[in-house]
């Protein structure tokens, strides 16, 4: 891609985290992927989360968020299916209005189809697999390494273009969930839309206590993302996360966004005991949806 002006010669960059619309208001859930990125940005960079599922005009909101931000980077999470078109719309609008803002796509779609994603003129880099460390390294490279045309060699998990050719950097190793910071729910401008009533309770939250999956089913995109690797949250970190949701957000029920969370007794017993203890303390129904 053609080099563009340096995004941060004299300024600390502002990071715009974007979750394009993918569901109706009735099915809105916490944007865990962006919250995971935000957790690593806390205390390092100024950032804003924009969720198209609760923001009526995502394009206008994104352009407004970037206004008066001389140094900015846009990170867009993209799932295959209904999220692709809104992701294209907001990315293309940012590119037209702010050609100086580098745009990185992450999530399942660019991980599964990195060549297709990086082929778009409004995508400067693709983050394959977990993106927390990848985003931090991209910010550092774009902020201190000169223009956004600066080579991205050495940043694991990145696909990018160099002189018209697509470059796939090495895969990024999978980290334990315990090594990441707690999710900053306060970063959402309004948490209320995310705690919908379900058959489980009046305020149902979501949580992901495991990363990846140890199986290699041929029909599943998780295999392409994690290649049979999995990491589970420890019981102590699991309990802390549940307590935060319960006391800080007022949830009375929980769904898990995990792949085979309870697939082995030796790793599941401690987590089940934590669930039982939390459920007994607040007298709520807790369900694991895998």
Kinemage of the C-alpha trace (Angstrom):
@kinemage 1
@onewidth
@group {chain A} dominant
@subgroup {mainchain}
@vectorlist {calphas} color= white
{ca unk a 1} P 0.000 0.000 0.000
{ca unk a 2} L 1.094 3.546 -0.578
{ca unk a 3} L 2.726 5.285 2.391
{ca unk a 4} L 0.597 7.910 4.087
{ca unk a 5} L 1.535 10.612 6.589
{ca unk a 6} L 2.893 9.597 9.980
{ca unk a 7} L -0.048 9.150 12.369
{ca unk a 8} L 1.874 10.073 15.472
{ca unk a 9} L 5.026 12.103 14.975
{ca unk a 10} L 4.288 14.307 17.978
{ca unk a 11} L 1.123 12.861 19.499
{ca unk a 12} L 0.080 9.832 21.476
{ca unk a 13} L -2.285 7.882 19.223
{ca unk a 14} L -6.009 7.553 19.840
{ca unk a 15} L -7.419 4.074 19.180
{ca unk a 16} L -10.936 3.648 17.823
{ca unk a 17} L -12.270 0.140 18.469
{ca unk a 18} L -15.196 -0.719 16.194
{ca unk a 19} L -17.723 -3.546 16.400
{ca unk a 20} L -19.878 -3.334 13.232
{ca unk a 21} L -23.564 -4.195 13.522
{ca unk a 22} L -24.360 -7.906 13.410
{ca unk a 23} L -27.592 -8.432 15.358
{ca unk a 24} L -30.885 -6.877 16.434
{ca unk a 25} L -31.125 -4.898 19.706
{ca unk a 26} L -32.887 -7.857 21.330
{ca unk a 27} L -29.822 -10.041 20.819
{ca unk a 28} L -27.128 -7.565 21.813
{ca unk a 29} L -24.413 -8.998 24.042
{ca unk a 30} L -21.184 -7.607 25.467
{ca unk a 31} L -18.561 -7.015 22.723
{ca unk a 32} L -15.993 -9.273 24.381
{ca unk a 33} L -13.477 -9.017 21.530
{ca unk a 34} L -13.232 -5.230 21.800
{ca unk a 35} L -13.270 -5.309 25.584
{ca unk a 36} L -10.297 -7.685 25.432
{ca unk a 37} L -8.418 -5.197 23.273
{ca unk a 38} L -9.458 -2.312 25.497
{ca unk a 39} L -8.104 -4.119 28.548
{ca unk a 40} L -4.625 -4.026 27.037
{ca unk a 41} L -4.986 -0.373 26.014
{ca unk a 42} L -5.961 0.757 29.533
{ca unk a 43} L -3.308 3.026 30.980
{ca unk a 44} L -1.382 3.062 27.694
{ca unk a 45} L -3.513 4.852 25.128
{ca unk a 46} L -6.691 6.866 24.829
{ca unk a 47} L -9.415 4.817 23.148
{ca unk a 48} L -13.134 4.631 22.440
{ca unk a 49} L -15.360 1.609 21.799
{ca unk a 50} L -18.067 1.989 19.154
{ca unk a 51} L -20.573 -0.855 18.927
{ca unk a 52} L -22.745 -0.768 15.831
{ca unk a 53} L -25.310 -2.948 17.590
{ca unk a 54} L -26.208 -0.078 19.938
{ca unk a 55} L -25.075 2.904 17.840
{ca unk a 56} L -27.734 3.956 15.287
{ca unk a 57} L -25.337 5.587 12.792
{ca unk a 58} L -21.979 3.889 13.172
{ca unk a 59} L -20.308 5.711 10.282
{ca unk a 60} L -21.166 9.166 11.619
{ca unk a 61} L -20.165 8.121 15.134
{ca unk a 62} L -16.798 6.842 13.889
{ca unk a 63} L -16.031 9.985 11.920
{ca unk a 64} L -17.045 12.158 14.870
{ca unk a 65} L -14.809 10.139 17.193
{ca unk a 66} L -11.861 10.695 14.849
{ca unk a 67} L -12.507 14.408 14.465
{ca unk a 68} L -9.782 16.553 16.031
{ca unk a 69} L -7.654 13.438 16.566
{ca unk a 70} L -4.477 14.125 14.602
{ca unk a 71} L -3.071 10.735 15.570
{ca unk a 72} L -5.512 7.855 15.364
{ca unk a 73} L -5.772 4.161 14.496
{ca unk a 74} L -8.982 2.253 13.745
{ca unk a 75} L -9.303 -1.403 14.771
{ca unk a 76} L -12.331 -3.252 13.376
{ca unk a 77} L -13.491 -6.698 14.506
{ca unk a 78} L -15.180 -8.700 11.740
{ca unk a 79} L -17.110 -11.959 11.891
{ca unk a 80} L -18.104 -13.753 8.650
{ca unk a 81} L -21.689 -13.149 7.591
{ca unk a 82} L -23.792 -10.076 8.437
{ca unk a 83} L -20.904 -8.120 9.978
{ca unk a 84} L -18.906 -7.894 6.750
{ca unk a 85} L -21.015 -5.289 4.927
{ca unk a 86} L -21.146 -2.855 7.889
{ca unk a 87} L -17.404 -3.367 8.406
{ca unk a 88} L -16.740 -2.428 4.785
{ca unk a 89} L -19.021 0.601 5.042
{ca unk a 90} L -17.384 2.093 8.118
{ca unk a 91} L -13.831 1.257 6.981
{ca unk a 92} L -14.351 2.779 3.539
{ca unk a 93} L -15.850 5.907 5.098
{ca unk a 94} L -12.874 6.310 7.426
{ca unk a 95} L -10.455 5.844 4.549
{ca unk a 96} L -12.246 8.496 2.473
{ca unk a 97} L -12.491 11.039 5.299
{ca unk a 98} L -9.160 10.330 7.014
{ca unk a 99} L -6.590 8.824 4.684
{ca unk a 100} L -3.983 9.284 7.424
{ca unk a 101} L -5.700 6.802 9.778
{ca unk a 102} L -4.398 3.230 9.453
{ca unk a 103} L -7.095 0.549 9.650
{ca unk a 104} L -6.567 -2.971 10.988
{ca unk a 105} L -9.130 -5.752 10.704
{ca unk a 106} L -9.191 -8.572 13.238
{ca unk a 107} L -11.511 -11.400 14.222
{ca unk a 108} L -12.668 -14.585 12.556
{ca unk a 109} L -13.208 -13.284 9.011
{ca unk a 110} L -9.728 -11.822 8.428
{ca unk a 111} L -8.179 -14.773 10.272
{ca unk a 112} L -9.939 -17.272 8.008
{ca unk a 113} L -9.554 -15.187 4.835
{ca unk a 114} L -6.524 -12.909 5.316
{ca unk a 115} L -5.775 -12.604 1.588
{ca unk a 116} L -9.308 -11.398 0.857
{ca unk a 117} L -9.269 -8.941 3.772
{ca unk a 118} L -5.886 -7.403 3.006
{ca unk a 119} L -6.893 -7.057 -0.656
{ca unk a 120} L -9.276 -4.261 0.344
{ca unk a 121} L -7.899 -0.765 -0.199
{ca unk a 122} L -9.254 0.352 3.193
{ca unk a 123} L -7.411 -2.334 5.194
{ca unk a 124} L -3.759 -1.684 6.047
{ca unk a 125} L -3.150 -4.756 8.188
{ca unk a 126} L -4.911 -7.952 9.231
{ca unk a 127} L -4.577 -9.326 12.754
{ca unk a 128} L -4.849 -13.108 12.593
{ca unk a 129} L -5.929 -14.916 15.746
{ca unk a 130} L -5.906 -13.221 19.172
{ca unk a 131} L -5.216 -9.546 18.627
{ca unk a 132} L -4.299 -8.033 21.982
{ca unk a 133} L -0.509 -8.124 21.590
{ca unk a 134} L -0.729 -7.691 17.837
{ca unk a 135} L -2.609 -4.410 18.180
{ca unk a 136} L -0.132 -3.055 20.722
{ca unk a 137} L 2.783 -3.850 18.425
{ca unk a 138} L 1.025 -2.306 15.429
{ca unk a 139} L 0.376 0.865 17.410
{ca unk a 140} L 4.028 1.054 18.401
{ca unk a 141} L 5.226 0.469 14.846
{ca unk a 142} L 2.840 2.956 13.281
{ca unk a 143} L 3.422 5.530 16.017
{ca unk a 144} L 7.177 5.462 16.173
{ca unk a 145} L 8.310 3.852 12.961
{ca unk a 146} L 7.293 6.541 10.518
{ca unk a 147} L 4.467 6.464 7.966
{ca unk a 148} L 1.862 3.737 7.815
{ca unk a 149} L 3.747 2.317 4.849
{ca unk a 150} L 6.476 1.233 7.275
{ca unk a 151} L 7.217 -2.498 6.891
{ca unk a 152} L 5.452 -4.689 9.445
{ca unk a 153} L 8.019 -7.475 9.517
{ca unk a 154} L 8.472 -9.075 12.920
{ca unk a 155} L 4.949 -8.526 14.222
{ca unk a 156} L 3.550 -12.010 14.727
{ca unk a 157} L 0.008 -12.690 13.600
{ca unk a 158} L -0.065 -9.909 10.978
{ca unk a 159} L -0.862 -10.042 7.276
{ca unk a 160} L 0.066 -6.935 5.275
{ca unk a 161} L 1.141 -5.704 1.850
{ca unk a 162} L 4.669 -4.883 0.769
{ca unk a 163} L 5.231 -3.444 -2.726
{ca unk a 164} L 1.973 -5.004 -3.902
{ca unk a 165} L 2.735 -8.458 -2.491
{ca unk a 166} L 0.860 -10.006 0.431
{ca unk a 167} L 3.065 -10.879 3.410
{ca unk a 168} L 1.909 -13.329 6.090
{ca unk a 169} L 4.020 -12.970 9.223
{ca unk a 170} L 4.537 -15.897 11.601
{ca unk a 171} L 1.660 -17.029 13.787
{ca unk a 172} L 1.328 -15.490 17.233
{ca unk a 173} L 1.638 -17.895 20.197
{ca unk a 174} L -1.497 -18.391 22.276
{ca unk a 175} L -1.431 -16.864 25.755
{ca unk a 176} L -3.309 -17.940 28.861
{ca unk a 177} L -6.464 -15.939 29.683
{ca unk a 178} L -4.959 -15.317 33.120
{ca unk a 179} L -2.142 -13.254 31.583
{ca unk a 180} L -4.533 -10.574 30.326
{ca unk a 181} L -5.982 -7.658 32.268
{ca unk a 182} L -9.619 -7.728 33.478
{ca unk a 183} L -12.199 -6.539 30.978
{ca unk a 184} L -12.939 -2.796 31.378
{ca unk a 185} L -16.752 -2.791 31.266
{ca unk a 186} L -16.621 0.884 32.210
{ca unk a 187} L -15.278 1.593 28.717
{ca unk a 188} L -18.782 1.059 27.322
{ca unk a 189} L -20.771 4.281 27.325
{ca unk a 190} L -23.876 2.432 28.499
{ca unk a 191} L -23.826 -1.186 29.710
{ca unk a 192} L -27.588 -1.545 30.083
{ca unk a 193} L -28.341 -2.751 26.520
{ca unk a 194} L -25.933 -5.642 27.019
{ca unk a 195} L -27.712 -7.298 29.937
{ca unk a 196} L -30.845 -8.592 28.284
{ca unk a 197} L -33.531 -10.681 30.001
{ca unk a 198} L -33.390 -14.352 29.022
{ca unk a 199} L -34.867 -17.598 30.322
{ca unk a 200} L -31.899 -17.624 32.715
{ca unk a 201} L -32.636 -14.326 34.458
{ca unk a 202} L -33.515 -10.646 34.235
{ca unk a 203} L -29.940 -9.448 33.546
{ca unk a 204} L -27.977 -12.047 31.621
{ca unk a 205} L -24.286 -11.419 31.063
{ca unk a 206} L -21.745 -13.253 28.932
{ca unk a 207} L -18.230 -14.441 29.669
{ca unk a 208} L -15.480 -16.407 27.942
{ca unk a 209} L -13.368 -18.482 30.297
{ca unk a 210} L -11.476 -20.437 27.636
{ca unk a 211} L -9.571 -19.559 24.482
{ca unk a 212} L -9.462 -21.946 21.547
{ca unk a 213} L -10.462 -25.598 21.364
{ca unk a 214} L -8.428 -28.778 21.672
{ca unk a 215} L -10.381 -30.546 18.905
{ca unk a 216} L -9.956 -30.221 15.133
{ca unk a 217} L -13.459 -30.653 13.728
{ca unk a 218} L -13.411 -30.090 9.968
{ca unk a 219} L -16.637 -28.073 9.962
{ca unk a 220} L -15.511 -25.464 12.505
{ca unk a 221} L -13.758 -22.142 11.970
{ca unk a 222} L -12.231 -22.367 15.456
{ca unk a 223} L -9.750 -24.888 14.057
{ca unk a 224} L -8.417 -22.335 11.580
{ca unk a 225} L -8.152 -19.748 14.350
{ca unk a 226} L -6.485 -21.898 17.039
{ca unk a 227} L -5.360 -25.147 15.354
{ca unk a 228} L -6.260 -27.439 18.255
{ca unk a 229} L -4.854 -25.203 20.984
{ca unk a 230} L -6.829 -24.212 24.057
{ca unk a 231} L -6.169 -22.262 27.236
{ca unk a 232} L -8.550 -22.160 30.204
{ca unk a 233} L -8.963 -19.434 32.786
{ca unk a 234} L -7.895 -20.503 36.261
{ca unk a 235} L -10.517 -20.845 38.991
{ca unk a 236} L -9.226 -17.757 40.847
{ca unk a 237} L -9.354 -15.496 37.781
{ca unk a 238} L -12.681 -17.018 36.830
{ca unk a 239} L -14.124 -16.179 40.240
{ca unk a 240} L -12.814 -12.600 40.035
{ca unk a 241} L -14.412 -12.102 36.612
{ca unk a 242} L -17.759 -13.499 37.776
{ca unk a 243} L -17.702 -11.350 40.889
{ca unk a 244} L -17.043 -8.264 38.760
{ca unk a 245} L -20.035 -9.046 36.573
{ca unk a 246} L -22.225 -9.805 39.574
{ca unk a 247} L -21.304 -6.903 41.852
{ca unk a 248} L -20.165 -4.317 39.315
{ca unk a 249} L -22.735 -4.922 36.591
{ca unk a 250} L -25.600 -6.516 38.501
{ca unk a 251} L -25.927 -9.632 36.365
{ca unk a 252} L -28.084 -12.414 37.807
{ca unk a 253} L -27.355 -15.052 35.154
{ca unk a 254} L -24.580 -15.937 32.764
{ca unk a 255} L -23.900 -17.453 29.368
{ca unk a 256} L -20.485 -18.745 28.336
{ca unk a 257} L -18.996 -18.112 24.907
{ca unk a 258} L -16.512 -20.962 25.065
{ca unk a 259} L -15.547 -23.906 22.888
{ca unk a 260} L -15.898 -27.138 24.862
{ca unk a 261} L -15.451 -25.349 28.153
{ca unk a 262} L -16.362 -28.484 30.164
{ca unk a 263} L -14.651 -31.091 28.034
{ca unk a 264} L -12.254 -32.563 30.620
{ca unk a 265} L -12.846 -33.372 34.254
{ca unk a 266} L -9.305 -32.517 35.333
{ca unk a 267} L -9.672 -28.929 34.112
{ca unk a 268} L -13.386 -28.437 34.674
{ca unk a 269} L -13.947 -29.446 38.310
{ca unk a 270} L -12.387 -26.314 39.812
{ca unk a 271} L -14.341 -24.086 37.436
{ca unk a 272} L -17.584 -25.930 38.180
{ca unk a 273} L -16.958 -25.540 41.902
{ca unk a 274} L -16.499 -21.802 41.344
{ca unk a 275} L -19.777 -21.667 39.429
{ca unk a 276} L -21.550 -23.537 42.208
{ca unk a 277} L -20.171 -21.190 44.860
{ca unk a 278} L -21.096 -18.026 42.952
{ca unk a 279} L -24.521 -19.405 42.096
{ca unk a 280} L -25.179 -20.318 45.725
{ca unk a 281} L -24.103 -16.875 46.935
{ca unk a 282} L -26.536 -14.987 44.739
{ca unk a 283} L -29.170 -17.677 44.205
{ca unk a 284} L -29.135 -17.420 40.468
{ca unk a 285} L -29.136 -19.902 37.641
{ca unk a 286} L -25.818 -20.103 35.863
{ca unk a 287} L -25.609 -21.896 32.554
{ca unk a 288} L -22.691 -22.796 30.322
{ca unk a 289} L -23.533 -22.471 26.649
{ca unk a 290} L -20.854 -23.991 24.421
